[in-house]
C-alpha cells in the first residue's frame, strides 16, 4: 500500500466526518490539512472517530491496525497533527508488519 493509497483512505474518512458537520464547519480536505492540535480541525472525540473509521477501512482491505496504540502516544511529534504525519505513521505501521 502506498502513501497515496493511505492518504486517499484518510480523505474518505474525513468526508464521512464532514457529513455530520454544518456547511461552515466542514473540514477542508487537502494533502496539508491540519487535523489535531493547535490549528487542527478535530476535537478529541472527532479524532477518535476518525481513527476508528480508518481502522475499519484498513481492515476491509485486509490490514489490521491499531492507530491509537502506545507507539503513537510515544512519538515526539503527534502523528495526528496533519494528514502527512498521519499518512506516514500508518505507512510505517504497515511496513513494520
MMTF fields as JSON, N, C-alpha, C and O atoms, coordinates in Angstrom:
{
  "mmtfVersion": "1.0.0",
  "mmtfProducer": "UNKNOWN",
  "numBonds": 387,
  "numAtoms": 388,
  "numGroups": 97,
  "numChains": 1,
  "numModels": 1,
  "chainsPerModel": [1],
  "groupsPerChain": [97],
  "chainIdList": ["A"],
  "bondAtomList": [4, 2, 8, 6, 12, 10, 16, 14, 20, 18, 24, 22, 28, 26, 32, 30, 36, 34, 40, 38, 44, 42, 48, 46, 52, 50, 56, 54, 60, 58, 64, 62, 68, 66, 72, 70, 76, 74, 80, 78, 84, 82, 88, 86, 92, 90, 96, 94, 100, 98, 104, 102, 108, 106, 112, 110, 116, 114, 120, 118, 124, 122, 128, 126, 132, 130, 136, 134, 140, 138, 144, 142, 148, 146, 152, 150, 156, 154, 160, 158, 164, 162, 168, 166, 172, 170, 176, 174, 180, 178, 184, 182, 188, 186, 192, 190, 196, 194, 200, 198, 204, 202, 208, 206, 212, 210, 216, 214, 220, 218, 224, 222, 228, 226, 232, 230, 236, 234, 240, 238, 244, 242, 248, 246, 252, 250, 256, 254, 260, 258, 264, 262, 268, 266, 272, 270, 276, 274, 280, 278, 284, 282, 288, 286, 292, 290, 296, 294, 300, 298, 304, 302, 308, 306, 312, 310, 316, 314, 320, 318, 324, 322, 328, 326, 332, 330, 336, 334, 340, 338, 344, 342, 348, 346, 352, 350, 356, 354, 360, 358, 364, 362, 368, 366, 372, 370, 376, 374, 380, 378, 384, 382],
  "bondOrderList": [1, 1, 1, 1, 1, 1, 1, 1, 1, 1, 1, 1, 1, 1, 1, 1, 1, 1, 1, 1, 1, 1, 1, 1, 1, 1, 1, 1, 1, 1, 1, 1, 1, 1, 1, 1, 1, 1, 1, 1, 1, 1, 1, 1, 1, 1, 1, 1, 1, 1, 1, 1, 1, 1, 1, 1, 1, 1, 1, 1, 1, 1, 1, 1, 1, 1, 1, 1, 1, 1, 1, 1, 1, 1, 1, 1, 1, 1, 1, 1, 1, 1, 1, 1, 1, 1, 1, 1, 1, 1, 1, 1, 1, 1, 1, 1],
  "groupList": [{"groupName": "UNK", "atomNameList": ["N", "CA", "C", "O"], "elementList": ["N", "C", "C", "O"], "formalChargeList": [0, 0, 0, 0], "bondAtomList": [1, 0, 2, 1, 3, 2], "bondOrderList": [1, 1, 2], "singleLetterCode": "X", "chemCompType": "L-PEPTIDE LINKING"}],
  "groupTypeList": [0, 0, 0, 0, 0, 0, 0, 0, 0, 0, 0, 0, 0, 0, 0, 0, 0, 0, 0, 0, 0, 0, 0, 0, 0, 0, 0, 0, 0, 0, 0, 0, 0, 0, 0, 0, 0, 0, 0, 0, 0, 0, 0, 0, 0, 0, 0, 0, 0, 0, 0, 0, 0, 0, 0, 0, 0, 0, 0, 0, 0, 0, 0, 0, 0, 0, 0, 0, 0, 0, 0, 0, 0, 0, 0, 0, 0, 0, 0, 0, 0, 0, 0, 0, 0, 0, 0, 0, 0, 0, 0, 0, 0, 0, 0, 0, 0],
  "groupIdList": [1, 2, 3, 4, 5, 6, 7, 8, 9, 10, 11, 12, 13, 14, 15, 16, 17, 18, 19, 20, 21, 22, 23, 24, 25, 26, 27, 28, 29, 30, 31, 32, 33, 34, 35, 36, 37, 38, 39, 40, 41, 42, 43, 44, 45, 46, 47, 48, 49, 50, 51, 52, 53, 54, 55, 56, 57, 58, 59, 60, 61, 62, 63, 64, 65, 66, 67, 68, 69, 70, 71, 72, 73, 74, 75, 76, 77, 78, 79, 80, 81, 82, 83, 84, 85, 86, 87, 88, 89, 90, 91, 92, 93, 94, 95, 96, 97],
  "secStructList": [7, 7, 2, 2, 2, 2, 2, 2, 2, 2, 2, 2, 2, 2, 2, 2, 2, 2, 2, 6, 1, 7, 4, 4, 4, 7, 7, 7, 7, 1, 6, 6, 7, 5, 7, 1, 1, 6, 6, 7, 1, 7, 7, 2, 2, 2, 2, 2, 2, 2, 2, 2, 2, 2, 2, 2, 2, 2, 2, 2, 6, 6, 7, 7, 7, 7, 6, 6, 1, 2, 2, 2, 2, 6, 7, 1, 1, 7, 6, 6, 1, 5, 2, 2, 2, 2, 2, 2, 2, 2, 2, 2, 2, 2, 2, 2, 7],
  "xCoordList": [0.851, 0.0, 0.903, 1.855, 0.595, 1.411, 0.897, -0.215, 1.727, 1.297, 0.068, -0.818, 0.023, -1.13, -2.407, -3.473, -2.309, -3.46, -3.931, -5.128, -2.974, -3.292, -3.953, -4.962, -3.38, -3.943, -5.373, -6.221, -5.642, -6.998, -7.98, -9.113, -7.565, -8.427, -8.668, -9.761, -7.65, -7.825, -8.828, -9.713, -8.702, -9.643, -11.075, -11.996, -11.258, -12.597, -13.165, -14.35, -12.323, -12.779, -13.147, -14.116, -12.387, -12.712, -14.016, -14.791, -14.256, -15.525, -16.697, -17.747, -16.518, -17.571, -17.811, -18.958, -16.731, -16.878, -17.591, -18.405, -17.286, -17.907, -19.412, -20.143, -19.878, -21.32, -22.109, -23.282, -21.475, -22.151, -21.943, -22.415, -21.248, -20.949, -21.792, -22.209, -22.03, -22.675, -21.741, -20.53, -22.296, -21.507, -20.328, -19.22, -20.556, -19.49, -18.438, -17.369, -18.722, -17.789, -17.069, -16.326, -17.283, -16.667, -15.144, -14.596, -14.495, -13.038, -12.562, -12.992, -11.68, -11.139, -10.222, -9.34, -10.433, -9.673, -8.617, -8.922, -7.367, -6.225, -5.047, -5.112, -3.99, -2.84, -2.188, -1.448, -2.429, -1.781, -2.73, -2.346, -3.941, -4.931, -4.444, -4.064, -4.45, -4.129, -5.311, -6.465, -5.019, -6.087, -6.327, -7.435, -5.284, -5.464, -4.341, -3.184, -4.689, -3.693, -4.066, -5.23, -3.073, -3.315, -4.151, -5.122, -3.81, -4.518, -5.442, -6.002, -5.605, -6.374, -7.87, -8.388, -8.55, -9.996, -10.762, -11.981, -10.06, -10.727, -10.566, -9.49, -11.657, -11.519, -11.177, -11.078, -11.0, -10.54, -11.538, -11.132, -12.824, -13.832, -13.852, -13.995, -13.709, -13.681, -12.413, -12.44, -11.308, -10.081, -10.277, -9.885, -10.876, -11.137, -12.035, -11.79, -13.054, -13.961, -13.216, -13.428, -12.339, -11.547, -10.667, -10.589, -10.007, -9.11, -9.875, -9.399, -11.047, -11.868, -12.303, -12.236, -12.746, -13.142, -11.974, -12.147, -10.799, -9.62, -9.262, -8.947, -9.307, -9.018, -9.98, -9.568, -11.255, -12.248, -11.994, -12.157, -11.598, -11.295, -10.12, -10.155, -9.075, -7.915, -8.244, -7.775, -9.037, -9.431, -10.206, -10.039, -11.049, -11.806, -10.879, -11.268, -9.649, -8.649, -7.657, -6.643, -7.964, -7.133, -5.94, -5.028, -5.937, -4.822, -5.344, -6.168, -4.856, -5.28, -4.289, -3.09, -4.831, -4.012, -4.62, -5.836, -3.761, -4.198, -3.585, -2.398, -4.392, -3.875, -3.718, -3.095, -4.266, -4.126, -3.366, -3.734, -2.327, -1.562, -0.438, -0.286, 0.323, 1.424, 2.449, 3.019, 2.673, 3.661, 3.27, 4.12, 1.993, 1.527, 1.679, 2.055, 1.391, 1.445, 2.873, 3.098, 3.838, 5.219, 5.995, 7.159, 5.387, 6.043, 6.307, 5.49, 7.435, 7.755, 6.76, 6.235, 6.507, 5.509, 4.314, 4.464, 3.146, 1.94, 1.737, 1.808, 1.488, 1.199, -0.191, -0.572, -0.939, -2.296, -2.375, -3.467, -1.246, -1.286, -1.769, -2.411, -1.473, -1.928, -1.965, -1.532, -2.48, -2.624, -1.272, -1.156, -0.243, 1.038, 1.614, 2.133, 1.527, 2.093, 1.284, 1.859, -0.033, -0.87, -0.611, -0.504, -0.513, -0.243, 1.103, 1.216, 2.112, 3.44, 3.41, 4.014, 2.713, 2.599, 1.95, 2.433, 0.861, 0.165, 1.07, 1.144, 1.755, 2.667, 3.724, 4.02, 4.298, 5.304, 4.713, 5.364, 3.475, 2.831, 2.668, 2.94, 2.226, 2.04, 3.375, 3.501, 4.367, 5.7, 6.311, 7.004, 6.06, 6.624, 5.937, 6.451, 4.79, 4.065, 4.721, 4.242],
  "yCoordList": [-1.17, 0.0, 1.242, 1.33, 2.179, 3.387, 4.502, 4.431, 5.534, 6.706, 7.34, 7.84, 7.315, 7.889, 7.092, 7.683, 5.766, 4.93, 5.258, 5.379, 5.395, 5.711, 7.08, 7.25, 8.05, 9.398, 9.403, 10.13, 8.605, 8.535, 7.979, 8.454, 6.991, 6.457, 7.499, 7.574, 8.299, 9.388, 10.401, 10.845, 10.769, 11.7, 11.17, 11.918, 9.893, 9.299, 9.335, 9.609, 9.059, 9.1, 10.536, 10.743, 11.517, 12.915, 13.331, 14.105, 12.825, 13.117, 12.581, 13.219, 11.413, 10.853, 11.75, 11.983, 12.256, 13.182, 14.459, 15.007, 14.926, 16.151, 15.999, 16.987, 14.791, 14.56, 14.962, 15.323, 14.901, 15.229, 16.692, 17.118, 17.451, 18.843, 19.805, 19.495, 20.976, 22.051, 22.506, 22.298, 23.113, 23.55, 24.434, 24.261, 25.373, 26.294, 25.631, 26.203, 24.438, 23.732, 22.574, 21.837, 22.414, 21.293, 21.426, 22.526, 20.299, 20.233, 20.345, 19.562, 21.305, 21.358, 20.151, 19.887, 19.446, 18.217, 18.472, 18.689, 18.44, 18.609, 17.844, 17.434, 17.646, 16.908, 17.549, 16.871, 18.816, 19.506, 19.847, 20.59, 19.331, 19.68, 19.365, 18.228, 20.37, 20.085, 19.358, 19.736, 18.332, 17.516, 17.814, 18.179, 17.657, 17.725, 18.551, 18.455, 19.351, 20.202, 21.657, 21.989, 22.524, 23.968, 24.453, 25.183, 24.079, 24.557, 23.505, 23.717, 22.387, 21.276, 21.517, 22.337, 20.799, 20.901, 19.918, 20.033, 18.949, 17.902, 18.105, 18.466, 17.867, 17.789, 16.337, 15.498, 16.043, 14.7, 13.606, 12.519, 13.875, 12.867, 12.621, 11.482, 13.679, 13.515, 12.786, 12.018, 13.018, 12.296, 10.806, 9.988, 10.452, 9.044, 8.438, 7.322, 9.157, 8.691, 8.478, 7.478, 9.428, 9.296, 8.06, 7.304, 7.847, 6.692, 5.378, 4.427, 5.32, 4.107, 3.869, 2.743, 4.927, 4.803, 4.311, 3.471, 4.839, 4.416, 2.962, 2.209, 2.568, 1.165, 0.23, -0.816, 0.599, -0.216, -0.237, -1.274, 0.898, 0.955, 0.058, -0.673, 0.122, -0.72, -2.192, -3.047, -2.491, -3.871, -4.439, -5.608, -3.624, -4.078, -4.391, -5.088, -3.87, -4.151, -5.215, -5.459, -5.848, -6.932, -6.497, -7.288, -5.232, -4.715, -4.351, -3.448, -5.064, -4.802, -3.82, -4.085, -2.669, -1.632, -1.182, -1.225, -0.754, -0.084, 1.311, 1.483, 2.301, 3.643, 4.479, 5.54, 4.021, 4.776, 3.955, 3.917, 3.317, 2.456, 3.224, 4.433, 2.505, 3.077, 3.772, 4.798, 3.207, 3.774, 5.194, 6.083, 5.407, 6.734, 7.727, 8.878, 7.289, 8.18, 8.521, 9.525, 7.703, 7.941, 8.778, 9.103, 9.125, 9.949, 11.351, 11.89, 11.937, 13.305, 14.277, 15.158, 14.109, 14.92, 14.033, 12.938, 14.495, 13.687, 13.258, 14.087, 11.98, 11.528, 11.969, 11.737, 12.602, 13.027, 14.504, 15.015, 15.199, 16.651, 17.086, 18.129, 16.304, 16.653, 15.398, 14.323, 15.553, 14.395, 13.776, 12.55, 14.56, 13.911, 13.101, 12.005, 13.627, 12.874, 11.618, 10.582, 11.688, 10.506, 9.462, 8.27, 9.918, 9.01, 8.308, 7.1, 9.068, 8.495, 7.489, 6.419, 7.83, 6.937, 5.619, 4.548, 5.692, 4.483, 3.677, 2.454, 4.354, 3.66, 2.889, 1.741, 3.508, 2.823, 1.634, 0.596, 1.773, 0.643, -0.539, -1.684, -0.249, -1.32, -1.927, -3.147, -1.083, -1.546, -2.448, -3.411, -2.145, -2.91, -4.25, -5.087, -4.47, -5.747, -6.866, -7.999],
  "zCoordList": [0.0, 0.0, 0.0, 0.776, -0.865, -0.998, -0.09, 0.433, 0.087, 0.847, 0.207, 0.9, -1.12, -1.827, -1.527, -1.353, -1.465, -1.109, 0.313, 0.574, 1.212, 2.606, 2.691, 3.375, 1.995, 2.002, 1.478, 1.996, 0.466, -0.088, 0.946, 1.035, 1.717, 2.773, 3.864, 4.425, 4.161, 5.137, 4.592, 5.323, 3.324, 2.703, 2.793, 3.118, 2.509, 2.558, 3.975, 4.165, 4.964, 6.357, 6.758, 7.489, 6.288, 6.579, 5.898, 6.46, 4.705, 4.019, 4.84, 4.915, 5.451, 6.301, 7.51, 7.892, 8.117, 9.242, 8.804, 9.548, 7.607, 7.106, 6.918, 6.98, 6.692, 6.518, 7.765, 7.668, 8.922, 10.18, 10.581, 11.635, 9.755, 10.082, 9.255, 8.139, 9.829, 9.078, 7.963, 8.037, 6.954, 5.799, 6.214, 5.707, 7.127, 7.533, 8.423, 8.64, 8.938, 9.81, 9.13, 9.778, 7.84, 7.128, 7.132, 7.072, 7.203, 7.196, 5.753, 4.907, 5.45, 4.09, 3.888, 4.705, 2.825, 2.601, 1.537, 0.364, 1.984, 1.091, 1.693, 2.852, 0.941, 1.482, 2.698, 3.412, 2.959, 4.075, 5.224, 6.127, 5.212, 6.227, 7.635, 7.917, 8.535, 9.937, 10.578, 10.376, 11.337, 11.911, 13.38, 13.773, 14.193, 15.642, 16.265, 15.853, 17.244, 17.892, 17.718, 17.493, 17.823, 17.809, 16.628, 16.829, 15.444, 14.254, 13.653, 12.578, 14.328, 13.791, 13.779, 14.536, 12.92, 12.763, 13.646, 13.78, 14.252, 15.02, 16.517, 16.995, 17.255, 18.702, 19.042, 18.147, 20.312, 20.692, 20.315, 19.905, 20.445, 20.085, 18.576, 18.133, 17.797, 16.336, 15.901, 14.938, 16.6, 16.286, 16.522, 15.69, 17.643, 17.946, 16.867, 16.41, 16.469, 15.426, 14.109, 13.423, 13.761, 12.536, 12.603, 11.635, 13.726, 13.861, 13.76, 13.139, 14.361, 14.269, 12.821, 12.329, 12.14, 10.733, 9.882, 9.0, 10.155, 9.396, 9.679, 8.758, 10.94, 11.277, 10.551, 10.048, 10.494, 9.793, 8.293, 7.651, 7.73, 6.293, 5.944, 4.955, 6.77, 6.504, 6.714, 5.962, 7.719, 7.966, 6.784, 6.436, 6.168, 4.992, 3.816, 2.879, 3.874, 2.844, 3.307, 2.653, 4.449, 4.947, 5.774, 6.014, 6.216, 7.019, 8.402, 8.548, 9.418, 10.797, 11.432, 11.51, 11.889, 12.504, 13.83, 14.017, 14.739, 15.965, 15.91, 16.186, 15.556, 15.323, 16.59, 16.557, 17.685, 18.935, 19.973, 21.147, 19.527, 20.424, 21.128, 20.957, 21.904, 22.678, 21.789, 22.162, 20.626, 19.702, 19.295, 19.247, 19.004, 18.608, 19.744, 19.524, 20.944, 22.091, 22.497, 23.173, 22.097, 22.495, 21.476, 21.712, 20.374, 19.358, 19.905, 20.651, 19.54, 19.957, 19.343, 20.024, 18.053, 17.357, 17.067, 16.523, 17.422, 17.272, 15.82, 14.913, 15.598, 14.238, 13.773, 12.626, 14.67, 14.341, 13.975, 13.729, 13.934, 13.752, 12.375, 12.252, 11.335, 9.993, 9.121, 9.537, 7.925, 7.035, 6.676, 6.708, 6.336, 6.015, 7.176, 6.964, 8.401, 9.531, 9.821, 10.154, 9.702, 9.919, 8.836, 9.123, 7.601, 6.488, 6.675, 6.467, 7.065, 7.282, 8.436, 8.345, 9.513, 10.658, 10.253, 10.623, 9.497, 9.044, 8.122, 8.237, 7.211, 6.305, 7.089, 6.76, 8.124, 8.937, 9.683, 9.801, 10.195, 10.87, 9.916, 10.276, 8.714, 7.713, 7.337, 7.232, 7.135, 6.759, 7.822, 7.494, 9.095, 10.196, 10.415, 11.157, 9.79, 9.971, 9.237, 9.284]
}
